[in-house]
Amino acid sequence: MERVATAPVVAAEPLGGAHPARWWHALPDGRIQCDLCPRDCKLHDGQRGHCFVRARQGDAMVLTTYGRSSGFCVDPIEKKPLNHFYPGTPVFSFGTAGCNLACKFCQNWDISKSRDMDRLMDAAGPTDIAAAAAATRSRSVAFTYNDPIICAEYALDAADACHARGIATVAVTAGYIHEVPRREFFARMDAANVDLKAFTDDFYFKLTGAHLQPVLDTLKYLVHETQCWTEITTLLIPTKNDSDDELRALSAWVARELGPDVPLHFSAFHPDFKMQELPRTPAETLTRARRIALDAGLHYVYTGNVHDKEGGTTFCPSCKAALIVRDWYKIEKYEVATDGHCPHCAAKIAGRFEQYQGCFGPRRVPVKFRCS
C-alpha cells in the first residue's frame, strides 16, 4: 500500500523526534511524576517509566513511540474480542511497544515487554493510519497488541483522524489508568475490550504488579458514564484464577455493577513468558466458567482460544434463539436485525449493529507502509 502523502506528525516534533507527553507534573524534589496511570512513576532526567515508552527529557515528559508501530494488519473484529460491535467486520489493528503492567503470563510479551525500540520498524502518523484503514475498507481501527493507554497521545490523534473519515475506534486495554486521562481517552473510543485479569487483588499484585480496583473503576466508568461499547475478557489460568468461588464473585460483580448486557469472554491460557510451567486451560474449564456466568444472570458469555461453537454463539436473552453462530472467527449464521433486535421475538440485543455485509472471516491480512 502507498503511504499517504502527508508529513508525519513526528517529523516536526522537538526533543529528538519524541512527542511531548501529557498528564504529568513537577515534584518539589526536582523529579517529575507521570499522572497517566496508577503507577505514578517519578523520574529524574533520562529515566523512563515502568512502561518504558514514557520518558523524561530535560524538564518535560515525552512519548518515545509516537508514530511508530510493531506492525499493522487487518483482523476480524471478533479477534479483539468484540462480538457485539459491528459483527463480521474487518478492523485495522496495530500496536506499539511497552506496557504499564508486568503480567508474568503475557501472551504478547515480545511486543509489550520489548525494550528494543528498534523493533518498531513501521512508522505511520495518525492520518496515515486513517487512510490505510479506509483503503482496506476496515469498519474500525483497533489500538491493540500492547496497551494503548501508554501511548495515549498517539492513539487519541489517530482516533481523531479516523473519526474524520467515519471510521470507528477500538481500545483493547487492561484499563489501568487514572481518572482524568481516562475521561479524555475513552471519549475518543467507540468500543473497548477490557482485560479483567482476575477478581482478587492478590492475583493482580503478584502476577501483574498492579491492583484490581483501578480496573473495576474503569469498567464502571465505561459502562455508566460513556457511550463506549464495552466487553470484558478474562484469561483463565489453571489454579490461579479459575476457581468456582472466584468465577462466581467475578460474574456476580459484573451482573450487579455493570448489568447483564455487558458481554464477558473467558479465554484459554497457553504457557508463555514467565509462566511456562502451567498447563493450557482445558476446554471444560471455559465451559464451566461460562455456565457460572450465565447462572449469575449475564446474557452474553463467550469462550475463546478453544473450538467451541456454542461458546462463540450469540443467543437472544429472551427467546434463546441462536442469532449469530460463530465457528472461531467465521460467522455461519447472522440473524440480528439492522436496528439490533431479535427477528424472532423483537427483544433488544445489546451492542452496535448495522446492515450486515457478510463476514470478513478468520483472515489476518498484514499491511505494510512504504514511502511513495
Residue frames relative to the residue before (quaternion, step in Angstrom):
aa qw qx qy qz dx dy dz
M 1.0000 0.0000 0.0000 0.0000 0.00 0.00 0.00
E 0.4518 -0.6699 0.5154 0.2853 3.58 -1.03 0.77
R 0.4386 -0.6725 0.5229 0.2863 3.51 -1.02 0.75
V 0.5622 -0.6062 0.4411 0.3491 3.56 -1.08 0.74
A 0.4133 -0.7368 0.4854 0.2253 3.57 -0.85 0.93
T 0.4365 0.6336 -0.5175 0.3744 3.53 0.49 1.25
A 0.5522 -0.6065 0.4442 0.3603 3.56 -1.13 0.54
P 0.4480 -0.6828 0.4961 0.2949 3.60 -0.75 0.95
V 0.5760 -0.6139 0.4113 0.3495 3.55 -0.98 0.85
V 0.6699 0.5291 -0.3137 0.4159 3.59 0.94 -0.88
A 0.5633 0.6364 -0.4005 0.3425 3.60 1.08 -0.52
A 0.7519 0.3808 -0.2106 0.4953 3.57 1.05 -0.68
E 0.4874 0.6932 -0.4277 0.3146 3.57 1.24 0.04
P 0.4641 -0.6700 0.4978 0.2965 3.61 -1.12 0.60
L 0.7401 0.4488 -0.2884 0.4095 3.57 -1.32 -0.35
G 0.7175 -0.4930 0.2694 0.4118 3.55 0.73 1.07
G 0.7223 -0.4277 0.2448 0.4852 3.57 1.11 0.60
A 0.5485 0.5927 -0.4144 0.4197 3.60 1.22 -0.19
H 0.4122 -0.7242 0.5089 0.2162 3.54 -1.10 0.77
P 0.5206 -0.6315 0.4581 0.3469 3.62 -0.88 0.83
A 0.2962 -0.7659 0.5523 0.1436 3.56 -0.89 1.00
R 0.3397 -0.7056 0.5853 0.2099 3.52 -1.30 0.45
W 0.7810 0.3878 -0.2403 0.4265 3.55 -1.36 -0.08
W 0.5759 0.5113 -0.4473 0.4547 3.56 0.50 1.24
H 0.0736 -0.7900 0.6047 0.0691 3.57 -1.26 0.29
A 0.5320 -0.6279 0.4729 0.3147 3.54 -1.26 0.51
L 0.3000 -0.7448 0.5749 0.1574 3.55 -1.14 0.76
P 0.6326 -0.5630 0.3721 0.3800 3.61 -1.12 0.55
D 0.6932 0.4851 -0.2912 0.4465 3.62 1.08 -0.58
G 0.6542 -0.5416 0.3066 0.4299 3.58 1.28 0.23
R 0.5923 0.5402 -0.3837 0.4584 3.59 1.20 -0.20
I 0.2824 -0.7031 0.6010 0.2542 3.56 -1.33 0.06
Q 0.2764 -0.7721 0.5559 0.1359 3.55 -1.10 0.74
C 0.3649 -0.7001 0.5739 0.2177 3.53 -0.97 0.92
D 0.1813 -0.8101 0.5540 0.0632 3.58 -0.80 1.05
L 0.3930 0.7458 -0.4644 0.2715 3.58 1.22 0.36
C 0.8243 0.0542 0.0069 0.5635 3.59 0.81 -0.95
P 0.6952 -0.5226 0.3031 0.3894 3.60 -1.21 0.37
R 0.4933 0.6451 -0.4527 0.3681 3.61 1.17 0.03
D 0.1567 -0.8402 0.5084 0.1050 3.61 1.19 -0.52
C 0.0612 0.8395 -0.5360 0.0642 3.59 0.88 0.93
K 0.1776 -0.7774 0.6002 0.0620 3.57 -0.93 1.01
L 0.0855 -0.8705 0.4819 -0.0514 3.53 -0.41 1.28
H 0.3094 -0.6687 0.6438 0.2063 3.49 -1.27 0.68
D 0.6929 -0.4597 0.3362 0.4423 3.58 -1.22 0.28
G 0.8012 0.2701 -0.2266 0.4835 3.56 -0.92 0.99
Q 0.6077 0.5617 -0.3616 0.4295 3.59 1.20 -0.21
R 0.2956 -0.7252 0.5963 0.1768 3.52 -1.31 0.53
G 0.5335 -0.6180 0.4714 0.3336 3.54 -1.23 0.49
H 0.7353 -0.3916 0.3027 0.4629 3.55 -1.34 0.02
C 0.6532 0.5297 -0.3142 0.4405 3.60 1.02 -0.73
F 0.3771 -0.7650 0.4209 0.3089 3.56 1.37 -0.42
V 0.7172 0.4519 -0.2735 0.4545 3.63 1.11 -0.34
R 0.6582 0.4078 -0.3036 0.5552 3.58 1.28 -0.12
A 0.0094 0.8393 -0.5328 0.1076 3.54 -0.50 1.26
R 0.4090 -0.6658 0.5568 0.2820 3.52 -1.30 0.34
Q 0.0167 0.7559 -0.6540 0.0237 3.53 -0.97 0.97
G 0.8073 -0.0121 -0.0432 0.5884 3.55 -0.40 1.22
D 0.7613 -0.3311 0.2688 0.4884 3.53 -0.78 -1.04
A 0.6748 0.4601 -0.2886 0.4997 3.58 1.18 0.46
M 0.4032 -0.6723 0.5595 0.2690 3.52 -1.34 0.26
V 0.1087 -0.7954 0.5954 0.0312 3.55 -1.02 0.85
L 0.3502 -0.6648 0.6118 0.2470 3.52 -1.38 0.39
T 0.2850 -0.8184 0.4810 0.1331 3.58 -0.50 1.19
T 0.7248 0.4365 -0.2438 0.4739 3.62 1.21 -0.26
Y 0.3163 0.7564 -0.5182 0.2435 3.59 1.19 0.34
G 0.8400 0.1646 -0.1399 0.4977 3.57 -0.83 1.04
R 0.6807 0.4381 -0.2890 0.5111 3.58 1.27 0.15
S 0.0969 -0.8285 0.5516 -0.0063 3.57 -0.88 0.94
S 0.4757 -0.6403 0.5269 0.2933 3.51 -1.31 0.42
G 0.7787 -0.2854 0.1533 0.5373 3.60 1.24 0.10
F 0.2423 -0.7572 0.5951 0.1173 3.53 -1.28 0.55
C 0.1606 0.7698 -0.6140 0.0684 3.57 -1.12 0.63
V 0.3989 -0.6646 0.5667 0.2792 3.53 -1.33 0.20
D 0.0985 -0.8005 0.5910 -0.0155 3.54 -0.76 1.19
P 0.5218 -0.5361 0.5164 0.4168 3.56 -1.31 0.02
I 0.5665 -0.6173 0.4186 0.3503 3.59 -0.98 0.79
E 0.6041 0.5814 -0.3559 0.4128 3.60 1.10 -0.61
K 0.6001 0.5823 -0.3638 0.4103 3.61 1.19 -0.35
K 0.5575 0.6709 -0.3790 0.3090 3.62 1.16 -0.38
P 0.2299 0.7004 0.0134 -0.6756 1.91 1.94 -1.46
L 0.0054 -0.7525 0.6585 -0.0043 3.52 -1.13 0.85
N 0.1257 -0.8316 0.5397 0.0368 3.58 -0.44 1.19
H 0.7473 0.3685 -0.2023 0.5146 3.59 1.24 -0.30
F 0.6090 0.5153 -0.3526 0.4891 3.58 1.21 0.43
Y 0.7908 -0.2866 0.1212 0.5270 3.54 -0.10 1.38
P 0.0801 -0.8533 0.5135 0.0422 3.63 0.65 1.10
G 0.8011 0.3099 -0.2454 0.4495 3.51 -1.14 0.79
T 0.5996 0.6067 -0.3576 0.3802 3.58 1.22 -0.24
P 0.4908 -0.6361 0.4982 0.3260 3.59 -1.24 0.42
V 0.1368 -0.7740 0.6149 0.0650 3.55 -1.14 0.72
F 0.3571 -0.7168 0.5642 0.2007 3.56 -0.83 1.04
S 0.0761 -0.8546 0.5120 -0.0413 3.56 -0.44 1.25
F 0.1650 0.7766 -0.6024 0.0823 3.55 -1.09 0.71
G 0.1504 -0.7689 0.6134 0.0994 3.52 -1.31 0.38
T 0.4006 -0.6741 0.5457 0.2955 3.55 -1.30 -0.05
A 0.5517 -0.5544 0.4349 0.4462 3.62 -0.53 -1.14
G 0.7109 0.4550 -0.3290 0.4235 3.53 -1.28 0.33
C 0.0301 -0.7764 0.6294 0.0143 3.54 -1.36 0.24
N 0.3866 -0.7277 0.5144 0.2373 3.57 -1.13 0.61
L 0.6298 0.4303 -0.3638 0.5346 3.58 1.27 0.28
A 0.3014 -0.7442 0.5692 0.1772 3.57 -1.28 0.26
C 0.0624 0.8498 -0.5197 0.0626 3.57 0.83 0.99
K 0.3822 -0.7398 0.5112 0.2129 3.56 -0.72 1.07
F 0.7118 0.4306 -0.2336 0.5033 3.58 1.26 -0.39
C 0.2447 0.8267 -0.4882 0.1352 3.60 1.27 0.22
Q 0.3139 -0.7713 0.5335 0.1479 3.56 -0.84 1.06
N 0.7299 0.3096 -0.2139 0.5707 3.59 1.30 -0.18
W 0.1459 0.8610 -0.4808 0.0787 3.57 1.14 0.67
D 0.6114 0.5676 -0.3697 0.4090 3.62 1.05 -0.60
I 0.6958 0.3956 -0.2639 0.5382 3.59 1.26 -0.38
S 0.7457 0.4387 -0.2458 0.4370 3.55 0.63 -1.12
K 0.7400 0.3734 -0.2252 0.5121 3.60 1.10 -0.59
S 0.3895 0.7486 -0.4682 0.2622 3.57 1.25 0.10
R 0.1413 -0.7616 0.6271 0.0819 3.52 -1.07 0.85
D 0.5828 0.5619 -0.3555 0.4670 3.54 1.34 0.16
M 0.2361 -0.8100 0.5202 0.1327 3.57 -0.10 1.26
D 0.5770 0.6016 -0.3842 0.3968 3.59 1.19 -0.42
R 0.5553 0.5993 -0.4068 0.4086 3.59 1.21 -0.27
L 0.5973 0.5440 -0.3692 0.4593 3.60 1.25 -0.28
M 0.0225 -0.8688 0.4937 -0.0319 3.53 0.43 1.27
D 0.6959 0.4546 -0.2748 0.4833 3.58 1.12 -0.55
A 0.0983 -0.7940 0.5994 0.0258 3.55 -0.88 0.98
A 0.1709 0.7670 -0.6043 0.1316 3.56 -1.00 0.85
G 0.3533 -0.7248 0.5544 0.2062 3.54 -0.93 0.91
P 0.7341 -0.4349 0.2822 0.4387 3.59 -1.23 0.21
T 0.6904 0.4615 -0.3023 0.4679 3.61 0.88 -0.83
D 0.5797 0.5675 -0.3706 0.4522 3.59 1.16 -0.56
I 0.6566 0.5177 -0.3044 0.4562 3.56 0.95 -0.93
A 0.6648 0.4985 -0.3084 0.4630 3.57 0.88 -0.91
A 0.6628 0.5032 -0.3085 0.4609 3.58 0.96 -0.84
A 0.6513 0.5068 -0.3173 0.4673 3.58 1.00 -0.79
A 0.6262 0.5263 -0.3368 0.4663 3.58 1.02 -0.75
A 0.6555 0.5002 -0.3078 0.4748 3.57 0.99 -0.84
A 0.6675 0.5167 -0.3056 0.4406 3.59 0.93 -0.89
T 0.7131 0.4129 -0.2464 0.5103 3.59 1.12 -0.64
R 0.4197 -0.7398 0.4274 0.3065 3.56 1.36 0.14
S 0.2743 0.7650 -0.5246 0.2536 3.53 1.02 0.83
R 0.4402 -0.7010 0.4979 0.2588 3.57 -0.94 0.88
S 0.8049 0.0649 -0.0007 0.5898 3.56 1.16 -0.61
V 0.3164 -0.6916 0.6085 0.2265 3.52 -1.39 0.18
A 0.1702 -0.7930 0.5802 0.0747 3.59 -0.87 0.98
F 0.2382 -0.7069 0.6505 0.1426 3.51 -1.03 0.93
T 0.1898 0.8151 -0.4825 0.2585 3.54 -0.08 1.35
Y 0.6511 0.5256 -0.4168 0.3550 3.56 -1.41 -0.22
N 0.7305 -0.0584 -0.0303 0.6797 3.56 1.10 -0.69
D 0.6640 -0.5448 0.3172 0.4020 3.60 -1.17 0.28
P 0.3801 -0.7584 0.4802 0.2229 3.63 -0.60 1.08
I 0.4794 0.6747 -0.4474 0.3389 3.59 1.18 -0.27
I 0.6917 0.5008 -0.3041 0.4222 3.59 0.90 -0.84
C 0.7298 0.2914 -0.2202 0.5779 3.61 1.23 -0.29
A 0.0669 0.8704 -0.4856 0.0458 3.55 1.09 0.81
E 0.6291 0.5482 -0.3549 0.4216 3.62 0.92 -0.80
Y 0.6558 0.4995 -0.2875 0.4876 3.57 1.01 -0.87
A 0.6731 0.5021 -0.2966 0.4549 3.59 0.87 -0.96
L 0.6763 0.4959 -0.3091 0.4484 3.60 0.91 -0.84
D 0.6463 0.4985 -0.3280 0.4756 3.59 0.98 -0.74
A 0.6489 0.5016 -0.3150 0.4776 3.57 1.01 -0.80
A 0.6237 0.5399 -0.3394 0.4520 3.59 1.03 -0.74
D 0.6380 0.5183 -0.3289 0.4650 3.58 0.96 -0.80
A 0.6636 0.4988 -0.3057 0.4662 3.59 0.95 -0.87
C 0.6484 0.5098 -0.3194 0.4665 3.59 1.03 -0.73
H 0.6604 0.5108 -0.3134 0.4525 3.58 0.90 -0.88
A 0.6049 0.5629 -0.3524 0.4394 3.58 1.09 -0.65
R 0.7198 0.3871 -0.2276 0.5293 3.59 1.23 -0.48
G 0.5527 -0.6328 0.3906 0.3762 3.61 1.23 0.12
I 0.4996 0.6397 -0.4220 0.4039 3.57 1.23 0.46
A 0.4040 -0.7339 0.4976 0.2249 3.57 -0.80 1.00
T 0.2947 -0.7578 0.5604 0.1580 3.57 -1.28 0.40
V 0.1418 -0.7891 0.5975 0.0145 3.52 -1.11 0.88
A 0.1356 -0.7659 0.6228 0.0845 3.58 -0.99 0.86
V 0.1215 -0.7419 0.6553 0.0732 3.55 -0.93 0.97
T 0.1363 0.8452 -0.4673 0.2205 3.52 -0.12 1.34
A 0.4659 -0.6397 0.5285 0.3073 3.53 -1.32 0.34
G 0.4454 -0.7431 0.4197 0.2709 3.59 1.26 -0.04
Y 0.4725 0.6759 -0.4380 0.3579 3.60 1.24 0.38
I 0.3508 0.7296 -0.4739 0.3464 3.53 0.20 1.34
H 0.5088 -0.6465 0.4812 0.3026 3.56 -1.17 0.64
E 0.7095 -0.5161 0.2990 0.3754 3.55 -1.28 0.51
V 0.7018 0.4790 -0.2983 0.4349 3.63 0.75 -0.98
P 0.7051 0.4093 -0.2969 0.4971 3.66 0.72 -0.83
R 0.5648 0.5973 -0.3900 0.4149 3.60 1.11 -0.54
R 0.6439 0.5194 -0.3283 0.4559 3.59 0.94 -0.85
E 0.7020 0.4649 -0.2767 0.4632 3.58 0.85 -0.94
F 0.6613 0.5286 -0.3176 0.4271 3.58 0.92 -0.87
F 0.7757 0.3758 -0.2130 0.4600 3.57 0.64 -1.07
A 0.5014 0.6173 -0.4401 0.4170 3.59 1.25 -0.09
R 0.7239 0.4092 -0.2307 0.5052 3.59 1.19 -0.49
M 0.6267 0.5158 -0.3423 0.4733 3.59 1.28 0.10
D 0.3420 -0.7485 0.5370 0.1858 3.55 -0.95 0.92
A 0.7892 0.0347 -0.0120 0.6130 3.57 1.20 -0.49
A 0.0577 -0.7799 0.6220 0.0384 3.53 -1.26 0.49
N 0.1283 -0.7089 0.6794 0.1397 3.48 -1.25 0.59
V 0.1546 -0.8105 0.5638 0.0352 3.54 -0.60 1.20
D 0.3495 -0.7178 0.5668 0.2034 3.55 -0.90 0.99
L 0.0723 -0.7375 0.6711 0.0200 3.54 -0.64 1.17
K 0.2380 -0.8698 0.4149 0.1214 3.51 0.24 1.35
A 0.7619 -0.1071 0.0852 0.6330 3.56 1.20 -0.49
F 0.3954 -0.7198 0.5087 0.2585 3.55 -1.26 -0.07
T 0.6321 0.4424 -0.3783 0.5114 3.55 1.09 0.77
D 0.4986 -0.6466 0.4804 0.3203 3.57 -1.05 0.70
D 0.5618 0.5998 -0.3853 0.4197 3.58 1.15 -0.54
F 0.6358 0.5092 -0.3175 0.4855 3.60 0.98 -0.85
Y 0.6737 0.5033 -0.3099 0.4436 3.58 0.77 -1.01
F 0.6940 0.4884 -0.2898 0.4425 3.57 0.82 -0.97
K 0.7476 0.4255 -0.2329 0.4536 3.60 0.81 -0.98
L 0.8024 0.3246 -0.1468 0.4787 3.60 0.94 -0.82
T 0.7705 0.2780 -0.1947 0.5396 3.62 1.22 -0.21
G 0.4040 -0.7231 0.4708 0.3037 3.58 1.21 -0.31
A 0.6410 0.4915 -0.3129 0.4996 3.57 1.23 0.38
H 0.4351 -0.6695 0.5274 0.2904 3.57 -1.28 -0.40
L 0.5862 -0.6317 0.4074 0.3023 3.55 -1.20 0.67
Q 0.6600 0.5834 -0.3406 0.3287 3.60 0.75 -1.02
P 0.6467 0.5127 -0.3609 0.4344 3.67 0.84 -0.73
V 0.6308 0.5224 -0.3375 0.4640 3.60 1.08 -0.64
L 0.6409 0.5058 -0.3196 0.4810 3.58 0.98 -0.81
D 0.6279 0.5315 -0.3312 0.4622 3.59 1.04 -0.76
T 0.6425 0.5182 -0.3190 0.4658 3.58 0.99 -0.83
L 0.6588 0.5125 -0.3165 0.4507 3.58 0.90 -0.86
K 0.6645 0.4892 -0.3115 0.4712 3.59 0.89 -0.86
Y 0.6330 0.5260 -0.3332 0.4600 3.56 0.99 -0.79
L 0.6693 0.5172 -0.3087 0.4350 3.59 0.82 -0.97
V 0.7305 0.4527 -0.2519 0.4449 3.56 0.78 -1.03
H 0.7942 0.3572 -0.1664 0.4625 3.58 0.89 -0.88
E 0.8022 0.3079 -0.1443 0.4909 3.61 1.09 -0.50
T 0.7318 0.3454 -0.2461 0.5335 3.62 1.19 0.12
Q 0.4697 -0.6307 0.5328 0.3127 3.52 -1.40 0.07
C 0.4246 0.7123 -0.4516 0.3293 3.58 1.30 0.16
W 0.3756 -0.7221 0.5334 0.2302 3.58 -0.62 1.11
T 0.1111 -0.8427 0.5268 -0.0109 3.59 -0.73 1.08
E 0.0067 0.7485 -0.6630 0.0060 3.52 -1.07 0.90
I 0.3161 -0.7592 0.5516 0.1391 3.56 -1.22 0.56
T 0.0918 -0.7737 0.6231 0.0693 3.56 -1.12 0.71
T 0.0505 -0.7641 0.6423 0.0324 3.55 -1.04 0.85
L 0.2766 -0.7413 0.5950 0.1416 3.54 -0.72 1.16
L 0.2352 -0.7981 0.5422 0.1174 3.58 -0.55 1.17
I 0.1117 -0.8033 0.5850 0.0014 3.55 -0.61 1.24
P 0.4928 -0.6920 0.4316 0.3033 3.60 -0.58 1.09
T 0.8531 0.1067 -0.1698 0.4817 3.53 -0.99 1.14
K 0.6784 0.5134 -0.2975 0.4333 3.63 1.20 -0.19
N 0.8254 -0.0404 0.0572 0.5602 3.61 0.92 -0.82
D 0.5760 0.6390 -0.3379 0.3818 3.58 1.24 0.36
S 0.3789 0.7256 -0.4997 0.2832 3.60 1.15 0.39
D 0.6271 -0.5389 0.4016 0.3939 3.57 -1.18 0.51
D 0.6554 0.5294 -0.3257 0.4291 3.58 0.90 -0.90
E 0.6900 0.4630 -0.2977 0.4700 3.59 0.86 -0.87
L 0.6454 0.5159 -0.3241 0.4608 3.59 0.98 -0.75
R 0.6334 0.5091 -0.3334 0.4780 3.59 1.04 -0.70
A 0.6610 0.5073 -0.3107 0.4573 3.58 0.94 -0.88
L 0.6507 0.5105 -0.3136 0.4664 3.59 0.94 -0.86
S 0.6932 0.4848 -0.2822 0.4526 3.57 0.80 -1.01
A 0.6483 0.5122 -0.3185 0.4648 3.58 0.99 -0.82
W 0.6358 0.5232 -0.3326 0.4598 3.60 1.02 -0.76
V 0.6483 0.5092 -0.3233 0.4647 3.60 0.90 -0.87
A 0.6728 0.4975 -0.3000 0.4581 3.59 0.87 -0.93
R 0.7215 0.4550 -0.2492 0.4585 3.57 0.91 -0.93
E 0.7877 0.3665 -0.1716 0.4645 3.59 0.77 -1.03
L 0.7764 0.3168 -0.1673 0.5185 3.60 1.08 -0.65
G 0.4985 -0.6492 0.4301 0.3808 3.57 1.11 -0.65
P 0.6185 -0.6179 0.3575 0.3283 3.57 -1.14 0.63
D 0.6524 0.5578 -0.3187 0.4022 3.61 1.17 -0.36
V 0.5219 0.6118 -0.4332 0.4071 3.61 1.23 0.00
P 0.3649 -0.7498 0.5001 0.2336 3.63 -0.52 1.08
L 0.1438 -0.7737 0.6152 0.0476 3.53 -1.08 0.88
H 0.1500 -0.7895 0.5937 0.0411 3.55 -0.82 1.11
F 0.1391 -0.7453 0.6451 0.0952 3.58 -0.95 0.91
S 0.1099 -0.8309 0.5454 -0.0010 3.54 -0.60 1.20
A 0.4756 -0.6926 0.4737 0.2642 3.56 -1.11 0.72
F 0.3872 -0.7057 0.5598 0.1969 3.52 -1.05 0.94
H 0.0425 -0.7419 0.6619 0.0980 3.53 -1.25 0.52
P 0.6052 -0.5971 0.3708 0.3738 3.61 -0.97 0.76
D 0.1964 0.7814 -0.5629 0.1844 3.56 -0.76 1.05
F 0.8379 0.2251 -0.1720 0.4665 3.50 -1.41 0.28
K 0.8173 -0.2277 0.1712 0.5008 3.64 -0.60 -1.07
M 0.6870 0.4110 -0.2889 0.5250 3.60 1.25 0.26
Q 0.2043 0.8090 -0.5181 0.1882 3.54 0.60 1.19
E 0.5627 0.6181 -0.3822 0.3939 3.57 1.29 -0.07
L 0.6362 0.5365 -0.3288 0.4465 3.59 1.23 -0.34
P 0.4978 -0.6479 0.4748 0.3271 3.61 -1.14 0.51
R 0.6307 -0.4831 0.4355 0.4233 3.53 -1.33 0.15
T 0.5517 -0.5998 0.4586 0.3542 3.54 -1.19 0.51
P 0.3980 -0.7145 0.5132 0.2601 3.62 -0.70 0.97
A 0.5921 -0.5875 0.4165 0.3616 3.56 -1.09 0.69
E 0.6400 0.5446 -0.3365 0.4250 3.58 1.02 -0.72
T 0.5724 0.5712 -0.3845 0.4453 3.60 1.16 -0.45
L 0.6617 0.4934 -0.3033 0.4761 3.58 0.97 -0.84
T 0.6334 0.5225 -0.3274 0.4676 3.58 1.01 -0.79
R 0.6436 0.5141 -0.3110 0.4741 3.58 1.00 -0.84
A 0.6595 0.5028 -0.3088 0.4657 3.60 0.92 -0.89
R 0.6443 0.5211 -0.3251 0.4556 3.57 0.95 -0.84
R 0.6599 0.5010 -0.3173 0.4614 3.60 0.93 -0.82
I 0.6265 0.5308 -0.3379 0.4599 3.61 1.00 -0.77
A 0.6844 0.4857 -0.2901 0.4599 3.58 0.90 -0.90
L 0.6390 0.5060 -0.3274 0.4780 3.59 1.01 -0.74
D 0.6484 0.5144 -0.3113 0.4670 3.56 1.01 -0.79
A 0.6353 0.5228 -0.3216 0.4687 3.58 1.20 -0.52
G 0.6288 -0.5783 0.3169 0.4120 3.58 1.29 -0.07
L 0.4670 0.6662 -0.4644 0.3499 3.60 1.22 0.09
H 0.4192 -0.7489 0.4677 0.2115 3.56 -0.96 0.91
Y 0.8039 0.1935 -0.0638 0.5588 3.57 1.03 -0.74
V 0.1435 0.7868 -0.5789 0.1585 3.57 -0.26 1.29
Y 0.0961 -0.8313 0.5469 -0.0239 3.55 -0.73 1.12
T 0.2770 -0.7139 0.6107 0.2016 3.53 -1.33 0.36
G 0.0988 -0.8158 0.5695 0.0196 3.55 -1.11 0.71
N 0.7839 0.2964 -0.2767 0.4701 3.54 -1.31 0.57
V 0.6864 0.3406 -0.2951 0.5708 3.56 1.23 0.50
H 0.4824 -0.6294 0.5111 0.3316 3.56 -1.24 0.37
D 0.2675 0.7461 -0.5471 0.2694 3.55 -0.27 1.31
K 0.2415 -0.8198 0.5015 0.1348 3.56 0.06 1.29
E 0.6517 0.5017 -0.3274 0.4652 3.59 0.94 -0.81
G 0.6867 0.4893 -0.2794 0.4593 3.57 0.98 -0.83
G 0.6877 0.4439 -0.2869 0.4978 3.58 1.25 -0.19
T 0.5904 0.6118 -0.3443 0.3982 3.57 1.31 -0.17
T 0.3276 -0.7084 0.5927 0.1987 3.53 -1.14 0.78
F 0.1213 -0.7961 0.5921 0.0301 3.54 -0.67 1.18
C 0.5120 -0.6003 0.5074 0.3464 3.55 -1.16 0.59
P 0.4073 -0.7345 0.4778 0.2574 3.63 -0.70 0.96
S 0.6622 0.5093 -0.3046 0.4574 3.58 1.24 -0.34
C 0.8294 0.1802 -0.0820 0.5224 3.59 0.54 -1.14
K 0.4325 -0.7454 0.4080 0.3015 3.59 1.39 -0.04
A 0.3571 0.7272 -0.5111 0.2871 3.61 1.17 0.35
A 0.4352 -0.6633 0.5416 0.2781 3.56 -1.13 0.72
L 0.1420 -0.8522 0.5022 0.0376 3.58 -0.24 1.29
I 0.7714 0.0738 -0.0497 0.6301 3.58 1.04 -0.75
V 0.1091 -0.8041 0.5841 0.0188 3.55 -0.39 1.27
R 0.0602 -0.8172 0.5730 -0.0131 3.57 -0.62 1.17
D 0.1123 -0.7226 0.6766 0.0867 3.50 -1.23 0.71
W 0.7523 -0.1601 0.0097 0.6390 3.53 0.02 1.40
Y 0.7918 -0.2737 0.2011 0.5077 3.62 -0.65 -1.04
K 0.5451 0.5942 -0.4021 0.4338 3.56 1.25 0.29
I 0.2589 -0.7551 0.5835 0.1497 3.57 -0.87 0.97
E 0.2049 -0.8102 0.5435 0.0791 3.56 -0.59 1.19
K 0.7874 0.0619 -0.0240 0.6129 3.58 1.19 -0.48
Y 0.0020 -0.7946 0.6065 -0.0293 3.57 -0.96 0.90
E 0.0552 0.8354 -0.5401 0.0856 3.57 -0.57 1.18
V 0.4260 0.6824 -0.4978 0.3242 3.62 1.15 0.29
A 0.4600 -0.6823 0.4939 0.2810 3.57 -0.87 0.93
T 0.6644 -0.5256 0.3551 0.3952 3.57 -1.18 0.56
D 0.7147 0.4265 -0.2568 0.4913 3.58 1.03 -0.70
G 0.5977 -0.6290 0.3425 0.3603 3.60 1.25 0.31
H 0.5504 0.5936 -0.4136 0.4167 3.58 1.05 0.68
C 0.5417 -0.5798 0.4948 0.3543 3.53 -1.29 0.41
P 0.3941 -0.7402 0.4858 0.2465 3.63 -0.73 0.95
H 0.6399 0.5481 -0.3215 0.4322 3.59 1.24 -0.33
C 0.8339 0.1159 -0.0350 0.5385 3.59 0.91 -0.88
A 0.4598 -0.7202 0.4018 0.3293 3.58 1.38 0.03
A 0.3732 0.7178 -0.5045 0.3016 3.61 1.19 0.32
K 0.5030 -0.6462 0.4867 0.3042 3.55 -1.13 0.70
I 0.1965 -0.7503 0.6214 0.1107 3.57 -0.97 0.93
A 0.4129 -0.7396 0.4741 0.2403 3.57 -0.57 1.15
G 0.5549 0.6108 -0.4487 0.3431 3.55 -1.01 0.80
R 0.4788 -0.6087 0.5344 0.3387 3.52 -1.35 -0.37
F 0.0564 0.8145 -0.5670 0.1087 3.55 -0.48 1.23
E 0.0001 0.7575 -0.6527 -0.0159 3.53 -1.29 0.50
Q 0.7601 -0.3394 0.2467 0.4962 3.58 -1.22 -0.13
Y 0.3778 -0.7449 0.5074 0.2121 3.56 -0.66 1.13
Q 0.1746 -0.8210 0.5414 0.0481 3.55 -0.73 1.15
G 0.6721 -0.4261 0.3086 0.5210 3.57 1.24 0.15
C 0.5327 -0.6640 0.4496 0.2705 3.53 -1.31 0.35
F 0.4500 -0.6721 0.5212 0.2722 3.57 -0.93 0.92
G 0.3652 -0.7766 0.4463 0.2534 3.56 1.16 -0.59
P 0.7229 -0.4859 0.3013 0.3880 3.56 -1.32 -0.04
R 0.3827 0.7549 -0.4728 0.2452 3.61 1.22 0.08
R 0.1089 -0.7224 0.6736 0.1123 3.51 -1.33 0.45
V 0.0827 -0.8389 0.5377 -0.0145 3.56 -0.30 1.28
P 0.2947 -0.7648 0.5425 0.1841 3.63 -0.39 1.15
V 0.1640 -0.7660 0.6163 0.0813 3.55 -1.13 0.72
K 0.1043 -0.7908 0.6016 0.0426 3.58 -0.87 0.97
F 0.2749 -0.7308 0.6026 0.1649 3.50 -1.07 0.83
R 0.0595 0.7699 -0.6354 -0.0029 3.56 -1.16 0.58
C 0.5359 -0.6331 0.4496 0.3314 3.52 -1.06 0.71
S 0.3734 -0.7263 0.5305 0.2272 3.55 -0.97 0.85
